[in-house]
Amino acid sequence: MDRILRILEDNARLSLEDIAAMTDKTPQEVAAAIDGYAKEGIIKGYKTLIDWDKTDFVRVRALIELRVSPKKDHGFDEIASTIARFPEVDSVMLMSGGYDLGLVMTGKSFQEIAMFVALRLSPLDDVLSTATHFVLRTYKKDGVIFVDENSKDERGYNFL
């Protein structure tokens, strides 16, 4: 089970035949396993990692820290579920440390994200405080390096 999942996590475009060869299973067994994982909710979807900085598409990403007041019988689940339903929010994670929830969101501008925080997140009864961090550059995401080995910063230093 774990082997097929690890292979798919690294490259979801591999054919059933390739995965079968890598796991000593038949393509039919691999297909049945993948279908089972999807039905059980283990596989949540398939995504492509895109380096948006290399496109003309303008977008701003932000990491938002939230301190929240958990509910007596629901803990952090109720407020996390409420926030997860906002279409602007890409990810919601329960965190340890200085804040309770971590959010990742994408917007068209810094102002759009700031207004979302001010008008949609902050007014929620259980939100005690927020801290917004704007992503200026992505160097590595989901194990994939996004900067070229020959990339230099404005001072002429190599990134890697």
DRENBABA-778946 format. One line per field, with one value per residue: residue number from 1; x negated, z, y of N, C-alpha, C, O in turn. Coordinates in Angstrom, 3 decimals. Layout:
<rs>
nr (NUM  ...)
n_c1 (X  ...)
n_c3 (Z  ...)
n_c2 (Y  ...)
ca_c1 (X  ...)
ca_c3 (Z  ...)
ca_c2 (Y  ...)
c_c1 (X  ...)
c_c3 (Z  ...)
c_c2 (Y  ...)
o_c1 (X  ...)
o_c3 (Z  ...)
o_c2 (Y  ...)
</rs>
This chain:
<rs>
nr (1  2  3  4  5  6  7  8  9  10  11  12  13  14  15  16  17  18  19  20  21  22  23  24  25  26  27  28  29  30  31  32  33  34  35  36  37  38  39  40  41  42  43  44  45  46  47  48  49  50  51  52  53  54  55  56  57  58  59  60  61  62  63  64  65  66  67  68  69  70  71  72  73  74  75  76  77  78  79  80  81  82  83  84  85  86  87  88  89  90  91  92  93  94  95  96  97  98  99  100  101  102  103  104  105  106  107  108  109  110  111  112  113  114  115  116  117  118  119  120  121  122  123  124  125  126  127  128  129  130  131  132  133  134  135  136  137  138  139  140  141  142  143  144  145  146  147  148  149  150  151  152  153  154  155  156  157  158  159  160)
n_c1 (-0.832  -1.791  -3.905  -2.827  -1.406  -3.515  -4.894  -2.952  -2.720  -5.160  -5.134  -2.419  -1.731  -2.656  -2.189  0.195  -1.037  -3.776  -3.864  -3.063  -5.232  -7.184  -6.349  -6.007  -3.465  -0.357  0.980  3.752  4.065  2.801  4.469  6.856  6.041  5.480  8.022  9.353  7.983  8.821  11.598  11.603  10.785  8.121  6.459  6.638  6.644  5.097  2.353  0.585  -2.595  -3.282  -5.413  -4.631  -5.907  -7.223  -5.398  -2.978  -0.895  0.540  0.270  0.615  -0.706  -0.043  -0.958  0.862  1.089  3.071  4.456  6.732  9.814  10.625  13.576  15.626  16.550  15.660  13.095  10.539  11.631  14.144  13.838  11.731  12.930  14.887  13.271  11.934  13.905  14.004  13.602  11.308  9.231  6.503  5.243  5.616  4.277  3.813  1.718  -1.255  -2.901  -3.442  -1.042  2.318  3.721  2.666  2.816  2.915  3.174  4.243  4.225  5.154  3.790  1.802  3.441  5.972  5.686  5.145  7.572  9.300  8.411  8.990  11.780  13.075  11.782  10.799  13.193  14.489  15.909  14.315  11.698  8.778  6.379  4.377  1.655  0.089  -1.874  -3.508  -4.333  -7.271  -9.041  -9.338  -11.390  -11.550  -9.136  -6.959  -9.010  -10.243  -12.651  -12.554  -14.128  -16.634  -19.821  -21.773  -20.775  -20.987  -21.008  -20.167  -22.614  -24.430  -24.978  -24.818  -21.786  -21.621)
n_c3 (0.000  0.941  -0.840  -3.441  -2.941  -2.255  -4.684  -6.379  -5.088  -5.673  -8.481  -10.169  -12.766  -13.805  -15.608  -15.152  -15.797  -15.482  -12.714  -11.804  -12.643  -10.977  -8.506  -8.509  -9.129  -10.888  -13.575  -13.220  -10.495  -9.398  -10.355  -9.041  -6.386  -6.333  -6.943  -4.646  -2.654  -3.351  -2.903  -0.146  0.696  1.028  -1.097  -2.190  -4.430  -7.505  -8.312  -10.089  -9.818  -10.204  -11.286  -10.694  -10.813  -13.197  -15.088  -16.689  -15.075  -12.451  -9.049  -5.523  -2.676  0.666  4.033  6.854  10.238  12.912  16.054  17.995  19.802  21.152  20.935  23.506  23.273  20.753  20.211  18.146  15.755  14.808  14.213  12.414  10.380  9.527  8.490  6.491  4.592  3.211  -0.021  -0.822  0.678  0.615  2.156  5.452  8.591  11.687  14.219  16.259  18.827  18.683  17.597  16.662  14.310  10.951  7.869  4.317  1.593  -1.609  -3.585  -5.728  -5.173  -2.690  -1.215  -1.575  -0.103  2.431  2.910  2.997  5.337  7.179  6.829  6.677  8.176  10.709  11.973  12.851  15.604  17.169  16.530  17.787  17.209  14.369  12.078  9.234  6.624  3.726  0.822  -0.840  -2.575  -3.865  -3.066  -2.760  -3.011  -1.833  -1.962  -4.378  -6.058  -6.917  -7.910  -10.335  -10.581  -11.386  -10.770  -9.595  -6.931  -6.370  -5.538  -6.777  -5.778  -5.798  -5.520  -4.732)
n_c2 (-1.195  1.334  1.792  2.211  4.568  6.316  6.387  7.563  10.027  11.193  11.253  11.600  11.160  8.817  5.785  3.103  0.729  1.320  1.823  -0.665  -2.248  -1.219  -2.058  -4.750  -5.751  -6.362  -4.324  -4.201  -4.785  -2.562  -0.500  -1.191  -0.850  1.907  2.937  2.057  3.527  6.079  5.900  5.485  7.910  8.424  9.148  12.355  13.914  15.079  17.038  19.592  20.997  24.312  26.858  29.846  32.252  32.295  32.855  35.050  35.495  37.227  36.898  36.657  35.144  34.160  33.449  32.885  33.384  32.302  32.964  31.364  30.846  27.874  25.781  24.345  21.530  20.924  21.676  22.872  22.250  23.223  26.024  25.814  24.337  26.153  28.222  26.803  26.519  28.903  30.081  31.430  30.486  28.336  26.322  24.944  24.479  22.825  23.931  23.684  25.552  29.072  29.944  28.922  28.041  27.654  29.265  29.142  31.200  32.495  35.387  38.171  40.457  42.212  43.829  42.645  40.279  41.358  42.674  40.499  39.263  41.324  41.747  39.258  37.166  38.229  39.271  36.938  35.261  33.498  34.086  35.323  36.700  37.716  37.143  38.137  36.923  37.644  35.825  36.171  34.957  31.682  29.069  26.340  23.805  21.387  19.464  20.021  21.866  25.242  27.294  27.976  26.345  28.094  30.536  33.853  36.222  39.738  40.681  39.130  36.625  33.045  31.193  28.549)
ca_c1 (0.000  -2.595  -4.777  -2.034  -1.123  -4.750  -5.168  -1.990  -3.024  -6.307  -4.819  -1.076  -1.530  -3.135  -1.135  0.440  -2.048  -5.031  -3.729  -3.041  -6.608  -7.949  -5.830  -5.803  -2.030  0.199  1.670  5.101  3.936  2.479  5.694  7.790  5.524  5.669  9.468  9.669  7.470  9.685  12.879  11.374  10.401  6.675  6.054  7.536  6.627  3.827  2.038  -0.642  -3.326  -3.547  -6.209  -3.852  -6.802  -7.685  -4.255  -2.493  0.240  0.219  0.909  -0.104  -0.429  -0.300  -0.824  1.548  1.138  4.257  4.687  8.184  10.364  11.307  14.883  15.552  16.681  15.192  11.705  10.248  12.243  15.260  13.341  10.931  13.882  15.488  12.271  11.634  14.971  13.792  12.952  10.013  8.242  5.962  4.915  5.799  3.569  3.671  0.284  -1.743  -3.789  -2.934  0.298  3.139  4.013  1.912  3.571  2.247  4.178  3.762  5.068  4.656  2.959  1.592  4.632  7.061  5.453  5.308  9.002  9.882  8.089  9.701  13.245  13.644  11.189  10.742  14.488  15.005  15.932  13.276  10.368  8.220  5.405  3.837  0.387  0.023  -3.214  -3.397  -5.392  -7.934  -9.644  -9.340  -12.636  -11.283  -7.758  -6.637  -10.197  -10.738  -13.372  -11.970  -15.110  -17.669  -21.105  -22.580  -20.092  -21.719  -20.201  -20.570  -24.010  -25.276  -25.210  -23.994  -20.771  -21.864)
ca_c3 (0.000  1.062  -2.008  -4.514  -2.542  -2.374  -6.116  -6.877  -4.508  -6.404  -9.891  -10.418  -14.201  -14.226  -16.061  -14.305  -16.151  -14.844  -11.269  -11.619  -12.776  -9.815  -7.273  -8.737  -9.176  -12.231  -13.739  -12.659  -9.039  -9.111  -10.595  -7.953  -5.168  -6.465  -6.795  -3.233  -1.910  -3.643  -2.217  1.292  0.980  1.233  -2.210  -2.202  -5.730  -8.216  -8.600  -10.792  -9.224  -11.223  -10.853  -11.177  -11.059  -14.587  -15.960  -16.651  -14.168  -11.219  -7.867  -4.273  -1.689  2.038  5.164  7.889  11.533  13.682  17.415  18.103  21.038  20.815  21.541  24.575  22.835  19.378  20.088  17.046  14.531  14.320  13.574  11.256  9.336  9.025  7.671  5.323  3.600  2.423  -1.282  -0.962  1.498  -0.022  3.167  6.866  9.352  13.126  14.461  17.627  18.934  19.042  17.073  16.641  12.946  9.864  6.615  3.094  0.642  -2.809  -4.020  -6.879  -4.707  -1.244  -0.644  -1.540  1.034  3.641  3.109  3.411  6.758  7.953  6.716  6.771  9.245  12.012  12.651  13.386  17.072  17.812  16.135  18.769  16.541  13.105  11.595  7.814  6.034  2.276  0.185  -1.843  -3.556  -3.473  -3.433  -2.809  -2.634  -1.900  -2.326  -5.697  -6.059  -7.898  -8.477  -11.118  -9.893  -11.804  -10.394  -8.693  -6.387  -6.850  -5.160  -7.579  -5.107  -6.222  -4.552  -4.247)
ca_c2 (0.000  2.550  1.954  2.827  5.942  7.099  6.565  8.549  11.330  11.734  11.479  11.073  10.947  7.501  4.878  1.932  -0.271  1.710  1.607  -2.123  -2.741  -0.757  -2.661  -6.191  -6.030  -6.224  -3.043  -4.317  -4.669  -1.161  0.275  -1.494  -0.223  3.359  3.175  1.863  4.679  7.225  5.686  5.625  9.288  8.522  10.004  13.506  14.567  15.101  18.428  19.915  22.113  25.330  28.002  30.987  33.384  32.219  33.134  36.427  35.521  37.937  36.340  36.868  34.097  34.585  32.536  33.655  32.730  32.673  32.500  31.236  30.311  26.617  25.527  23.343  20.139  20.764  22.084  23.795  21.728  24.041  27.248  25.394  23.953  27.397  28.906  25.961  26.687  30.114  29.692  32.105  29.785  27.131  25.313  25.263  23.460  22.990  24.087  23.817  26.707  30.388  30.192  27.707  27.628  28.249  29.308  29.571  31.685  33.157  36.495  38.937  41.566  42.293  44.460  41.671  39.392  42.162  42.915  39.215  39.104  42.346  41.698  37.906  36.359  38.911  39.400  35.682  35.317  32.696  34.548  36.256  37.559  37.217  37.687  37.809  36.922  37.521  35.044  36.993  34.063  30.280  28.409  24.907  23.506  19.960  18.697  20.404  23.134  26.150  28.212  27.319  26.292  29.242  31.774  34.739  37.303  41.060  40.926  38.264  35.350  31.924  30.806  27.191)
c_c1 (-0.872  -3.425  -4.029  -1.754  -2.365  -5.096  -4.241  -2.285  -4.191  -5.985  -3.479  -0.803  -2.046  -1.959  -0.962  -0.621  -3.384  -4.983  -3.724  -4.447  -7.445  -7.548  -5.618  -4.340  -1.569  0.829  3.082  5.075  3.653  3.731  6.700  7.339  5.770  7.144  9.895  9.206  8.349  11.022  12.755  11.012  8.923  6.069  7.095  7.576  5.237  3.559  0.723  -1.299  -3.711  -4.373  -5.551  -4.722  -7.299  -6.547  -3.909  -1.319  -0.179  0.999  0.000  0.298  -0.787  -0.155  -0.225  1.604  2.375  4.149  6.196  8.557  11.119  12.640  14.778  15.579  16.102  13.724  11.542  10.993  13.323  14.769  12.500  11.838  14.549  14.520  11.963  12.693  14.835  13.061  11.573  8.881  7.823  5.749  5.206  5.165  3.577  2.186  -0.021  -2.650  -3.034  -1.555  1.012  3.383  3.089  2.736  2.633  3.359  3.507  4.753  4.441  3.723  2.778  2.846  5.794  6.904  5.654  6.789  9.723  9.639  8.920  11.211  13.858  13.089  11.295  12.097  15.056  14.857  14.755  11.859  9.906  7.214  4.929  2.467  0.241  -1.410  -3.051  -4.601  -5.990  -8.571  -9.597  -10.624  -12.442  -9.859  -7.507  -7.808  -10.814  -11.402  -12.871  -12.969  -16.160  -18.979  -21.972  -21.933  -20.931  -20.765  -20.759  -22.011  -24.973  -25.590  -24.291  -23.007  -21.072  -23.345)
c_c3 (0.000  -0.186  -3.149  -4.179  -2.669  -3.834  -6.691  -6.341  -5.238  -7.852  -10.227  -11.890  -14.685  -14.639  -15.069  -14.557  -15.487  -13.336  -10.966  -11.684  -11.553  -8.523  -7.375  -8.622  -10.621  -12.345  -13.151  -11.135  -8.629  -9.270  -9.470  -6.656  -5.207  -6.311  -5.335  -2.382  -2.128  -2.905  -0.715  1.687  1.288  0.139  -2.325  -3.546  -6.323  -8.625  -9.361  -10.078  -10.333  -10.604  -11.445  -11.440  -12.502  -15.581  -15.876  -15.686  -12.857  -10.066  -6.673  -3.326  -0.317  2.993  6.288  9.157  12.275  15.099  17.567  19.466  20.702  21.560  22.506  24.060  21.447  19.187  18.973  15.766  13.960  13.604  12.342  10.089  8.712  8.073  6.399  4.228  2.786  1.141  -1.478  -0.282  0.806  0.982  4.560  7.650  10.831  13.434  15.950  17.658  19.278  18.512  16.880  15.237  11.975  8.597  5.480  2.173  -0.508  -3.188  -5.204  -6.457  -3.195  -0.572  -0.553  -0.348  2.346  3.949  3.521  4.909  7.598  7.970  6.903  7.938  10.615  12.704  13.211  14.901  17.724  17.462  17.125  18.139  15.255  12.861  10.159  7.312  4.530  1.732  -0.934  -2.938  -3.007  -3.983  -3.581  -2.329  -2.846  -2.408  -3.662  -5.606  -7.216  -8.517  -9.237  -10.353  -10.230  -11.451  -9.400  -8.163  -6.860  -6.488  -5.961  -6.929  -5.658  -5.119  -3.955  -4.148)
c_c2 (1.252  2.812  2.649  4.293  6.820  7.370  7.634  9.947  11.994  12.066  10.819  10.806  9.595  6.628  3.743  0.860  0.044  1.456  0.113  -2.698  -2.362  -1.457  -4.166  -6.592  -5.938  -4.838  -3.055  -4.184  -3.228  -0.299  0.057  -0.837  1.280  3.717  3.043  3.035  5.908  7.087  5.865  7.057  9.454  9.390  11.107  14.214  14.511  16.537  18.522  21.085  23.078  26.446  29.244  32.204  33.407  32.432  34.616  36.592  36.184  37.305  36.546  35.746  34.621  33.410  33.368  32.809  33.219  32.127  32.504  30.673  29.025  26.488  24.347  21.910  19.877  21.129  23.110  23.412  22.642  25.299  26.898  25.015  25.181  28.095  28.121  26.127  27.969  29.730  30.330  31.338  28.488  26.005  25.849  24.122  23.812  22.960  23.988  25.034  27.967  30.724  28.866  27.159  28.347  28.163  29.666  30.030  32.404  34.246  37.196  40.061  41.461  42.842  43.470  40.728  40.142  42.411  41.635  39.002  40.065  42.147  40.311  37.101  37.027  39.033  38.085  35.675  34.606  33.137  35.616  37.215  36.900  37.847  37.210  37.958  36.710  36.757  35.892  36.142  32.642  29.635  26.897  24.681  22.025  19.129  19.059  21.776  23.992  27.112  27.414  27.352  27.503  30.577  32.556  35.801  38.649  41.410  40.052  36.931  34.275  31.581  29.448  26.900)
o_c1 (-0.705  -3.624  -4.557  -1.857  -2.273  -5.542  -4.696  -2.120  -4.209  -6.499  -3.422  0.255  -1.887  -0.868  -1.844  -1.047  -4.054  -5.938  -4.316  -4.811  -8.325  -8.307  -5.109  -4.018  -2.318  1.178  3.553  5.953  4.196  4.022  7.325  8.166  6.220  7.483  10.706  9.930  8.590  11.519  13.688  10.941  8.507  5.256  8.279  8.461  4.312  4.421  -0.130  -0.628  -4.387  -4.060  -5.872  -4.334  -7.753  -6.718  -4.490  -0.811  -1.143  2.224  -1.224  1.479  -1.711  0.656  -0.746  2.095  2.684  3.793  6.858  7.728  12.151  12.808  13.940  14.682  16.056  13.170  12.298  10.985  13.403  15.234  12.550  11.542  14.749  14.907  11.755  12.401  15.497  11.999  10.757  7.712  8.659  6.048  5.065  5.466  3.371  1.470  0.856  -3.113  -2.094  -0.956  0.387  3.264  2.772  3.291  1.670  4.361  2.368  5.966  3.337  2.953  3.496  3.254  6.521  7.880  6.270  7.205  10.663  10.543  9.492  11.855  15.033  13.848  11.823  12.155  16.020  13.805  14.247  10.902  10.540  7.185  5.059  2.160  0.266  -2.066  -2.505  -5.740  -5.288  -8.633  -9.796  -10.908  -13.082  -9.422  -7.806  -7.622  -11.817  -10.792  -12.776  -12.681  -16.529  -19.228  -22.822  -22.468  -21.512  -19.837  -21.702  -22.580  -26.189  -26.392  -23.126  -23.332  -20.801  -23.733)
o_c3 (-0.848  -0.549  -3.754  -5.048  -3.143  -4.176  -7.416  -7.055  -5.404  -8.396  -10.530  -12.231  -15.859  -14.079  -14.258  -13.631  -14.984  -12.754  -9.979  -10.867  -11.146  -7.554  -6.443  -8.080  -11.484  -11.331  -12.643  -10.549  -7.640  -8.416  -8.999  -5.904  -4.220  -5.630  -4.848  -1.497  -1.200  -2.343  -0.069  2.873  1.759  0.420  -2.529  -3.779  -5.722  -9.214  -9.278  -9.762  -11.289  -9.513  -12.562  -12.198  -12.976  -16.780  -15.075  -15.503  -12.223  -10.110  -6.801  -3.184  -0.157  2.786  6.630  9.152  12.264  15.306  17.307  20.178  20.033  22.660  22.332  24.395  21.008  18.110  18.871  14.797  12.744  12.506  11.338  8.939  7.499  6.980  5.341  3.054  1.757  1.208  -2.235  -0.622  0.457  0.683  4.823  7.417  11.194  12.970  16.791  16.613  20.072  18.947  16.929  15.006  12.165  8.281  5.668  1.993  -0.406  -3.118  -5.631  -7.272  -2.514  0.494  0.441  0.335  3.273  5.107  4.315  5.649  8.613  9.000  7.249  8.626  11.560  13.928  13.976  15.426  18.743  18.037  17.284  18.478  15.073  13.365  9.898  7.542  4.110  2.128  -1.867  -4.094  -1.811  -5.180  -4.415  -1.355  -3.907  -3.192  -4.051  -5.134  -8.351  -9.561  -8.833  -9.571  -9.429  -11.788  -8.476  -8.853  -7.650  -7.064  -5.847  -7.467  -5.955  -3.935  -2.776  -3.756)
o_c2 (2.129  3.971  3.583  5.159  7.952  8.465  8.519  10.936  13.214  13.043  9.628  10.277  9.262  6.731  3.459  0.170  -0.858  0.941  -0.324  -3.543  -3.121  -1.456  -4.790  -7.649  -5.480  -4.234  -2.038  -3.550  -2.734  0.539  1.007  -0.320  1.861  4.685  3.830  3.491  6.680  8.063  6.342  7.378  10.513  10.271  10.840  15.038  13.965  17.190  17.638  22.069  22.699  26.922  29.649  33.093  34.448  32.212  35.348  37.698  35.753  37.196  36.601  35.431  35.419  32.508  34.430  31.681  34.411  30.967  33.508  30.106  29.079  27.012  23.463  21.137  18.728  20.911  24.076  24.171  22.813  25.607  27.607  25.340  25.230  28.509  28.715  25.896  28.107  29.111  29.804  31.518  27.655  24.849  27.043  22.952  24.970  22.073  24.186  25.491  27.940  31.707  27.806  25.956  29.522  27.111  30.409  29.338  32.860  34.051  36.858  40.570  40.729  42.380  43.460  40.418  39.615  42.364  41.685  38.613  39.669  42.352  40.199  36.418  36.442  38.908  38.121  36.038  35.075  32.618  36.659  38.397  35.689  38.927  36.007  38.974  35.690  37.006  36.283  36.558  32.430  29.654  26.257  25.293  21.477  18.199  18.462  22.735  23.526  27.696  26.311  28.270  27.893  31.633  31.987  36.224  38.696  42.337  40.204  36.166  34.540  31.661  29.222  25.800)
</rs>
